[in-house]
C-alpha cells in the first residue's frame, strides 16, 4: 500500500485483510509506504492482530517506481478518492490495483482487466480479491500489463491534455 496514513485511506482494511489471508494460509506480506497521523493506531492494530512479522511500515518514500516494481499489486481500500496518483503509478509499473469501488478508482481500474474493485469497507471482499490474484500468477501478470497499457493510452499527460481540450472545445461550441 502506498498512501497517506489517514482515516480516509482506510489502511486498517488492508491490515485486517492481511490477517484473514494469513489465517487462510495465503502467503502474503504487506508493505505500507507513507506516513500520517493514523500511523500509531495502525501499528497497534498490526501488533494486536499478531502481524508484526508480516507487515512493514516503510515510512515516506521517494523511490516510488522501484518500490512498486518490487510489489505484486497495489491495494487501495479508500473510503473516497479523486484520481489517485498512486493507482496511476502502479499501473505505469505494470502492477494490478485492488481498490474500493469509489470516486476516480472506478474510472482508473477496469475491474477484472487491470485489477479488481470491491465495495468500500468490505474487508472480506478485499481479502478475496487478493487471494484470487495470489493463486493465479498469470492473471496477476496479465492484469499488470493491461494496466500499463491503459495508463499509457488513457492517462498519459498527452492523452489527458487532449481529453481536457476536447471538453473545452465541446463546451465552447
PyMOL commands that set and color helices and strands:
alter all, ss='L'
color gray80, all
select helices_A, chain A and resi 7-9+11-23+39-48+64-70+85-92+105-108+123-135+137-154+157-172
alter helices_A, ss='H'
color red, helices_A
select strands_A, chain A and resi 30-33+55-59+73-76+96-100+115-118
alter strands_A, ss='S'
color yellow, strands_A
deselect
rebuild
show_as cartoon
